[in-house]
Amino acid sequence: MAVSPERAAQLRRASSSLVSLVGGISLAVIPAAVLSIASRVFALPEQGRIAVAIMVATFVGQVVFAVVVESRLSSHLTERRVTFPVWLAGLGVVAAIVIAVFPTNAVVLCLALPVLVAALEVGRGVSVAERLDTRETVAAVLVGLGALGGVLAALSGVEAALVPLVAGIALATLVRSLPVPHRASSPNLGTMGWVVTDVSITGIVGPLINATILALLGPVQSVLFTAVSTVSGLLAIPLNFMRLRLLKAHSPLDIVVSGFALVVATIAIAVAEFTGLLGFFFGVAWTIESTAGLLAAACLWRAASLATTLPFAALRRRGAVRIVTTLRAGAAVFTFAIALVALSTHELAWVFAALLVGELVQALLYETARRRLVARDATGDGAA
């Protein structure tokens, strides 16, 4: 049976979206690979500090991403075009070289990680938003091969196991920084200010919680919290992909593809846990206690972001950045407060449960705000 041109084009777009989405694994695997390598190269106290540094790096990456990419995509007054800045690509390559020169220095690793992660976040974000799927596929393969090489080297007892990891990142950064035919839209400074404030308030919650865990419960629990967050972060790949695409325009196709990927990612995590692969990958911090319950709570927390992403993107497309920032700030304070209460039990599962509650509250706030704006438009009062 012949396929209509429209159907063929839709299938090509779906395939392209799926390939680009799968490439997001390369971004999620970096924190996991760093933790795995650190568990075999560095002493336990250093591992705890590296675990916190990974979350700090994630936070820094989110803030830089907000400045370079998200603020432009969230401005309804521009064409919403983004590019990978040459200066950030250059800093990412330099950070990779420094780690390669000092691969067993934990301080160097902790200081360079934020630059590496920022370059990875922005580079991938630009490729996804601008649909540079072929380029992103090549870059993702390079990052994945580098991570695999680093982990295998660490398992073989090589102290310089970080070298192949950062080499893959450097090569991927160069690929993502290749010239593009368009120019980045000029940012709307008002929008940028609200978006960066929004991301900063929300993103700081994870590092603060993990720093508190390190101080109160010690490095093993800190490493475990980061490891479980990293593994469950596999679910964040389709959700982040969907958010990026929806910030440009509403797309039922991308929602369906992301939902399918979310189910596949959940199954993959379960298989990796029950086959012992995760325990082998992360070492002693993972096997010191049962992690199935922690993973279940963490995955529920991540999956709940699906309910948050849809109204969040709708509000951002409308340019309602003040409303989003105000709601996220309130939700972040609430989430951190209940996470501290949960931490008093000395059980990480309750901390992840607190994060889940915070995510659901945030979703409720966004959806309520979205419906009020729609109702206001319907009555002719205008958008907020």
C-alpha positions in Angstrom: 0.0 0.0 0.0 1.5 3.4 -1.0 2.2 5.9 1.7 1.0 9.4 1.1 3.7 12.2 1.0 2.2 13.8 4.1 2.4 10.4 6.0 5.9 9.8 4.7 7.0 13.3 5.9 5.4 12.7 9.3 7.3 9.3 9.6 10.6 11.0 8.7 10.0 13.7 11.4 9.1 11.1 14.0 12.2 9.0 13.1 14.4 12.2 13.2 12.9 13.1 16.6 13.5 9.6 18.0 17.1 9.5 16.9 17.8 13.0 18.4 16.0 12.0 21.6 18.1 8.8 21.9 21.2 10.9 21.5 20.3 12.6 24.8 21.6 9.5 26.6 25.1 10.8 25.9 24.4 13.8 28.1 22.8 11.8 30.9 25.7 9.2 30.9 28.4 11.7 31.7 27.6 12.2 35.4 27.2 8.4 35.7 30.5 7.8 34.0 32.3 10.3 36.2 30.8 8.6 39.3 31.8 5.2 38.1 35.4 6.3 37.3 35.7 8.2 40.6 34.6 5.1 42.5 37.7 3.3 41.2 40.3 6.2 41.0 39.6 8.4 44.0 39.3 7.8 47.8 35.8 7.8 49.4 36.0 11.3 50.9 37.0 12.6 47.4 34.1 10.7 45.9 31.7 12.5 48.2 33.0 15.9 47.1 32.9 14.8 43.4 29.3 13.7 43.9 28.4 17.2 45.1 30.5 18.8 42.3 28.5 16.8 39.8 25.2 18.3 41.0 26.8 21.8 41.2 28.0 21.3 37.6 24.5 20.3 36.6 23.2 23.5 38.2 25.8 25.7 36.4 24.9 24.0 33.1 21.2 24.7 33.6 21.9 28.4 34.3 24.2 28.8 31.3 21.6 27.0 29.2 19.0 29.4 30.4 21.1 32.4 29.4 22.1 31.1 26.0 19.2 29.0 24.8 16.1 28.9 27.0 15.7 32.7 27.3 15.7 33.0 23.5 13.2 30.2 23.1 11.0 31.7 25.8 10.7 35.2 24.1 7.6 35.5 22.0 9.0 38.7 20.6 11.9 37.1 18.6 12.3 34.4 16.0 13.6 32.1 18.7 16.8 31.1 16.9 19.8 29.8 18.9 23.4 28.9 18.2 26.3 27.3 20.1 28.6 30.2 21.2 32.2 29.8 20.1 33.5 31.1 23.5 31.6 28.4 25.4 32.8 25.7 23.0 36.3 26.9 23.5 36.0 26.8 27.3 34.6 23.3 27.1 37.6 22.1 25.1 40.1 23.8 27.4 38.4 22.2 30.5 38.6 18.8 28.8 42.4 19.3 28.1 43.0 20.4 31.7 41.4 17.3 33.1 43.3 15.1 30.6 46.6 16.7 31.9 45.6 16.1 35.6 43.4 13.1 35.4 43.9 12.0 39.1 43.4 15.4 40.7 40.0 15.6 42.3 40.2 19.4 42.8 40.8 19.9 39.0 37.9 17.6 38.2 35.5 19.4 40.5 36.5 22.9 39.1 36.4 21.8 35.4 33.1 19.8 35.6 30.8 22.9 35.5 32.4 24.1 32.3 32.2 20.7 30.7 28.6 20.2 31.6 27.6 23.7 30.5 29.2 23.1 27.1 27.4 19.8 26.8 24.0 21.2 27.9 24.1 24.2 25.5 25.6 22.2 22.6 22.9 19.5 22.8 20.1 22.0 23.4 21.0 24.1 20.4 21.1 20.9 18.2 17.7 19.7 19.4 16.0 23.1 19.2 17.3 23.8 15.7 16.8 20.2 14.6 20.4 19.6 13.7 19.8 15.9 14.0 22.7 14.5 11.9 25.2 16.6 13.7 23.8 15.7 17.1 23.9 12.0 16.3 27.6 12.2 15.5 28.3 14.2 18.7 26.2 11.8 20.9 28.2 8.8 19.5 31.5 10.5 20.3 30.4 11.3 23.9 29.1 7.8 24.4 32.3 6.2 23.1 34.4 8.4 25.3 32.3 7.5 28.3 32.5 3.8 27.5 36.2 4.0 27.1 36.7 5.8 30.4 34.6 3.4 32.3 36.3 0.3 30.8 39.7 1.9 31.5 38.7 2.5 35.2 37.5 -1.1 35.5 40.9 -2.2 34.1 42.6 -0.3 36.8 43.9 2.6 34.7 44.3 5.7 36.8 44.0 8.1 33.8 40.5 6.7 33.0 39.1 10.2 32.7 41.2 10.9 29.6 39.0 9.0 27.1 35.9 10.4 28.7 37.0 14.1 28.2 38.4 13.3 24.8 35.0 12.2 23.6 33.4 15.3 25.1 36.0 17.6 23.4 35.4 16.0 20.0 31.6 16.2 20.4 31.9 19.9 21.4 33.9 20.7 18.3 31.3 18.9 16.1 28.4 20.9 17.8 30.3 24.2 17.2 30.4 23.8 13.4 29.0 26.9 11.7 25.2 27.1 11.0 23.5 29.3 8.3 21.4 31.3 10.8 22.2 33.8 13.5 21.1 33.7 17.1 18.1 35.9 18.0 18.9 38.9 20.1 17.8 38.1 23.6 15.0 40.0 25.3 16.8 41.1 28.5 13.6 41.3 30.5 12.7 37.7 29.5 16.3 36.6 30.1 16.3 38.0 33.6 13.1 36.1 34.6 14.2 32.9 32.9 17.6 32.9 34.6 16.1 33.7 38.0 13.6 30.9 37.5 16.3 28.3 36.6 18.6 29.4 39.3 16.1 29.2 42.1 14.9 25.8 40.9 18.2 24.3 40.0 20.0 25.1 43.3 17.7 22.8 45.2 19.5 19.6 44.2 23.1 20.8 45.1 21.8 22.2 48.4 20.1 18.9 49.3 23.2 16.8 48.4 25.6 19.2 50.3 23.3 18.7 53.3 23.4 14.9 52.8 27.2 15.0 52.6 27.4 17.1 55.8 24.9 15.0 57.9 25.1 11.5 56.5 28.6 11.3 55.0 30.1 10.6 51.6 28.6 7.2 50.9 25.0 8.6 51.2 26.0 11.6 49.1 27.4 9.5 46.4 24.4 7.2 46.5 22.0 10.2 46.2 23.9 11.5 43.2 24.0 8.0 41.6 20.3 7.3 42.0 19.5 10.8 40.7 21.8 10.2 37.8 20.3 6.9 36.9 16.7 8.2 37.2 17.9 11.1 35.1 17.6 8.8 32.1 13.9 9.6 32.3 14.7 13.3 32.1 16.1 12.8 28.6 12.7 12.5 26.8 11.2 15.1 29.1 13.9 17.7 28.4 13.7 16.9 24.7 10.0 17.4 24.7 10.3 20.7 26.7 12.8 22.1 24.1 10.6 21.2 21.2 7.5 22.5 22.9 9.2 25.8 23.7 9.5 26.4 19.9 6.0 25.2 19.1 3.3 22.7 20.3 3.9 19.3 18.7 1.7 16.3 19.5 4.1 14.1 17.5 7.0 15.0 19.8 4.8 14.4 22.9 4.0 10.9 21.7 7.6 10.1 20.8 8.7 11.4 24.2 6.1 9.4 26.1 7.1 6.2 24.3 10.8 6.9 25.2 9.8 7.5 28.8 8.3 4.0 29.0 11.4 2.4 27.3 13.8 4.3 29.7 11.9 3.1 32.7 12.1 -0.5 31.5 15.8 -0.1 30.8 16.5 1.2 34.4 14.5 -1.7 35.9 16.5 -4.3 33.8 19.8 -2.7 34.8 18.9 -2.7 38.5 17.7 -6.3 38.7 20.5 -7.7 36.6 23.1 -6.1 38.9 24.5 -3.9 36.2 24.1 -0.7 38.2 25.8 -2.2 41.3 28.7 -3.2 39.1 28.8 0.2 37.4 28.8 2.3 40.5 30.7 0.1 43.0 30.5 0.0 46.8 28.1 3.0 47.2 25.4 1.3 45.2 25.7 -2.2 46.8 25.9 -1.0 50.4 22.1 -1.1 50.8 19.1 -2.0 48.8 18.5 0.6 46.0 15.4 -0.7 44.3 13.1 1.4 46.6 15.3 4.4 46.1 15.1 4.0 42.3 11.4 3.5 42.3 10.9 6.8 44.2 13.4 8.6 42.1 11.8 7.4 38.8 8.3 8.5 40.0 9.7 11.9 40.8 11.3 12.2 37.3 8.2 10.8 35.5 6.0 13.4 37.3 7.8 16.1 35.3 5.6 15.0 32.4 2.7 16.7 34.1 4.8 19.8 34.7 6.4 20.1 31.3 3.2 20.5 29.2 1.7 23.5 31.1 5.2 24.9 31.7 6.0 25.1 27.9 2.5 26.5 27.2 3.1 29.3 29.6 6.6 30.0 28.3 5.4 30.2 24.7 2.9 32.8 25.8 5.7 34.8 27.3 4.4 34.5 30.8 7.8 34.4 32.3 7.0 36.4 35.4 4.2 34.0 36.3 6.4 30.9 35.7 9.3 32.3 37.8 7.0 33.2 40.7 5.4 29.8 40.7 8.7 27.9 40.4 10.3 30.0 43.2 7.4 29.1 45.6 7.6 25.5 44.5 11.4 25.4 45.0 11.2 26.7 48.5 8.4 24.3 49.4 10.3 21.4 47.9 13.5 22.2 49.7 11.7 22.6 53.0 9.9 19.2 52.9 13.2 17.6 51.6 14.9 18.8 54.8 12.1 17.4 56.9 12.5 14.1 55.0 16.2 14.1 55.5 15.7 14.1 59.3 14.6 10.5 58.9 18.1 9.6 57.5 16.3 7.7 54.7 17.0 8.8 51.1 13.8 7.2 49.9 11.8 9.9 51.8 14.0 12.6 50.3 13.0 11.4 46.8 9.4 11.2 47.9 9.6 14.8 49.0 11.0 15.8 45.6 8.0 13.9 44.0 5.5 15.9 46.1 7.2 19.1 45.1 7.0 18.2 41.4 3.3 17.4 41.6 2.6 20.7 43.5 4.5 22.5 40.7 2.5 20.8 38.0 -0.7 21.8 39.7 0.4 25.4 40.0 1.3 25.6 36.3 -1.9 24.0 35.1 -4.0 26.3 37.2 -2.1 29.3 35.9 -2.4 28.1 32.3 -6.2 27.6 32.6 -6.6 31.0 34.1 -4.8 32.7 31.2 -6.9 30.7 28.7 -10.1 31.8 30.5 -8.9 35.4 30.6 -8.2 35.4 26.9 -11.6 33.9 26.3 -13.3 36.8 28.1 -11.1 39.3 26.2 -9.1 40.6 29.2 -5.8 39.8 27.5 -2.8 37.7 28.5 -0.9 38.2 31.8 
